[in-house]
């Protein structure tokens, strides 16, 4: 079917337009069934998969509340300024490990060890890092697909990028074992296997590449954070245009 307002092609099961946010049941309710039947009987314009993805990613509701817009703007500006500090800090400084977000990531890191424990010792150790990345990814997908909160999804993506960046100092410490770990110990004084990335890279015969892998994690995390900020900025611009047109 096509949206009666913006003509976007979408699934007949949808109750809200992916582009303009129109709630179909509230659009001429008496004619709603007739519109669906008429549109389903006509050949609709084919749209490329890329166009569908773009429409989905940048969905903005037709009506924007000023209170929500201002709140989102405050969150965006805060994350943008905070991200600059993350970007300017080196792996060796471990700024990300001393930030508030490290405390947010830590419970999911520890939970990941428990979840992946049945898969063997390597996956048990790797599960901590996987856990702290999978959780923000789940939040991003739920907000994007289930609740259709694209701005919230951009924040979830920022969290995922930050969580990947959070792993970089830990990976970088795999040989030096000088980083203070949970409980106050360092890898030097702890038994073999206590330091996740020392154990993982040793078992995979990649320990000599710890700095390279850490650099890749830091670069990838910063890149994802940058993409999320760009995504959020575009959404804020679209929401502002809707807000201005409705005012």
N, C-alpha and C positions, 0 to 999 in steps of 0.2 A: 504494500500500500504506500501511497504518498501522503505526506502531511498536508492537511487542508490549508495550512497557512504558508509554510515555506517550501512545500512540494518535495521535501527530502524523502527519498525512497528508503523504506525500512520494513522490518518484519511486521506481519499483521498482528502478532501477539503484543506488540508494544502498546502501552497505555499512555506514554509520554514521548513527545518528539525528541530525538537525540540531538537535534540542532537548536530548535527554538524553545524547547521545553513545554510546548502546548500539550495540555492534558486533553486527550481526544474525547473523553466522555463528557467534557464540559463545553465542547465546541458543537453548538447546535444539537443538543442531545436528541431531539426528535428526529433529526436527519442522520444521526451518527451511523446507524446500521446501513442506511442507504448509501452513504458515502463510502463505507468499506466495501460494499458489494460492487459499487460502480468502479472504484479504483482497482479492485482485484480483477475486474473483467477487461480492463484495458492493459495494453502492453506498456510497461513503464520503462523509463530511460535507464539504461544500464550504467552503473557507476563503477569505477575502478576500485579494487581493494584498497589502494593507497588513499583514495578520496574518502572511503568509508572510515578508515582508521583515523584520518585527520578530523573528520566530523565527530567521531566518537571521543577523541582525545581532547578536543577543544569545545565540547558541549558546554553551553551556558544557558541557564534558565531564562525564560522570557521576562520574568519579573524578578528584579533584584532589590532586596531590602537594604536600605542605606546602612542600617546597624550592622548587618552581616558584611557588607562591603568594607566598611571602615575597620571592622575587626580583622578581616582578611588582609587588608592593607597594612595594618600594624604588624601582623605576624610576618608578612612578606618582607617588610623593611627590616625587621629585627633579624630574620634569618639571613638576609642579604648582607647586613653589616657583620654579623657573626661569621658568615662564610668567608669574608675577606681575611679575618684572623686565622681561620683554618688554612686558607690557601697560602698565606704568608709564612706559616710555621713549618719548620723542617721536621723530618721524621725523628731526627736525633733529639729535638727539643721535647718530644712527647707531649706537645700541647693538647692534642686530641685525647691522650690518655689521662690527662689531668682535668679535663673539662667535665661539665655536668652530664653530657651525653654519654660519657663512658659508664657512669652509674646506671643510666637507662639501659645500655646495651648489656651490662654485666649479667643480670638475671637470665636473659635469653641465651647468653653464652653458656652459662652453667647448665641451663635446661637442655641445650643442644648436646652436651656431653651425655646426659642421661638418655635422651631419645636415640642417639646413634650408637650407644654402647653395645647393643647386640650384634652390630655389624663388624666387630673386630677392633683391635687396639688402635690401628691407624684412624679408622673412621670415628672411633670414640674420641680421639684427640682432635680430629678435624671437625667433629660435630659442634664443638663450642663456637668456632668461627662461623660455621654454616648456620647455626641457630640464630646468631645475632644478625645475620643477613636475611635469612628466610622470613623472620617475623616482620620486619618493615616491608618486605616484598608482599607478604600476605595482606598487610594493611593497605598497601597501595592498590592491589588488585580488587580488594573488597570495596574500597571507596570508589574506584573507577567503574567497576562492573555492576556491583550490587546496589550501592546507594546513589551512583551517578554524581558524586561530588568530585569533579575533576580537580578543583583547587586543592581539596584535601588529599587527593591522590598525588599531586605534585609535592606536597609536604611529605607524604610517605616515601616518595622517591628520594627526596633530599635526605631523609633519615637513613635510607638504605645506602646511599653514597657515603654519608658520614660514618656509618657502621663499617663499611669496607675500609675507609681511611683509618678508622680506629684500630684495624688489625695490623696496619703497616709497622708501627713501632715494635709490636710483639714479634712479627716475622723478622724484622731487622735485628732483633736481639738473639736470634737462634744460635749464633756462635759465641757471642760475647757473654751471654747469660748474666747480664748485669742489671736488667730491669727488675724492679720490685714487683713481685707477683702477689696474688691473693693470699692473705695470711702473713704477709711481710717477708716471705722468703725470696731469694733470688734463685735463678736456675743453677748457679754454681753450688749452692749449699743444699739443693733439693735432689732427690733421687732421680735417676734416668726415667724419663717419661712424664715428669711433673711439668716440665716446660713443653707446652703443646707443640710449638713449631720446631723446637730442637728435635723432638722425637719424630715428628712427621717428616721433616726434611732429611734427617739421618736415615730413616727407614726407606725413603725414596731415593737415597743417594743424591740429594740436591742441596746438601747443607752449604756447600761452597757458593751457592747462588742466592743465599738468603737476602743480601742487600738488593740484588736485582729484582727478586720477587716482591720484596717490600716496596721498592720503588714503583713497580707495576700496580700494586694494590693502592698505593697513595695516588698515583696518577688516575687510575680508574675511578677511585672514590671521588676525587675532585671533579673529574669529568661528569660523573653522574649528578653530583651536586649542582654543577653549572647548568646542565640540561634541565634539571628540576626547577631551578630559578628562572630560566628562560621560559619554560612551560608556564610557571606561575605568573610571570610578567604578562605573557600574551593573554592568559585568562583574565587577569586584572584589567587589562585594556579593554577586552571584550565586555566584561561586566560593567566597566565604567561607561562604555558606549550605550549599553542597554539602560543603565541607570539614568544617563543624560537624556535619552530619547523618551523614557517613560516619565521623566520629570517635566 
